[in-house]
């Protein structure tokens, strides 16, 4: 056929692309990933190298299937390797919303704003957006239902000065909290990127934050979602409602086979139904990258 490449030219093309795969592999100390964690042999590499990260924009197909736009970042702690979907967005800082409950729980414990994870905290008695928030509850339950009023109470106990000190001490995102002590993670100015989330979580998962090991282990247990089939999953959702579109997060880490993988997904939330897509989409991405076992 006219314009069909010759056998020789196809061979040269495969050789060139093969070199690109090996170059990416050398840069990251391992193989260049395909969807199953192996080198893609379909005549091209699914992975590209950008700013020291492996870019897997082929996995945007999973976002399209879910009907959302967003990004995903995965940090393989042992390899020191970061894999992203949409490199630009993965490095864009956004409000953390309720993913800030992760460091906030640690800050509350460190500052004695709460005695321990079992102390019952009053929510304030006002009608709330979600009925499940209209209860006094301990830190464990407040994390489970993502109770904003309880954490606002804790923020007022902590106070603006100590919140600022701890956000800086933890090197969290842009480290900006502004003058409003109980809204800075919901409305800004605090922001963090997906890639930064993975780095922060990698330190927490290994108890390497500048805080007591006991309190870091407590927060770790508060975040445990499941443990089965040889892996343990720790995670927290977030839903930022102060922007248009809203922002949906699911961040956390997987411990499997002596390996640690931290992850962060954020998506545009145009309807409330989009929030239901955060967890299954992330699980699909973790499975595609070989972090979670196939069902």
Protein Blocks (a to p, Z undefined) as FASTA:
>chain_A
ZZiacfklmmmmmmmmmmmmmmmmmmnopacddfkopacfehpafbdceehiacdfklmm
mmmmnopacddddddfknopacdehjllmmpccdekjmlmmmmmmmmmmnomafblmbcc
dehopacfblklmcccdfklmmmnopaklmmmmmmmnommlmmmmmmmnopajlpgbjbf
klmmmnojadcdfklmmmmmmmmmnopaccdfklmmmmmmmmpmbdcehiacdddddddf
kbccddddddddddeehiacddddddddfbfklmmmmmmmmmmmmmmnomaccZZ
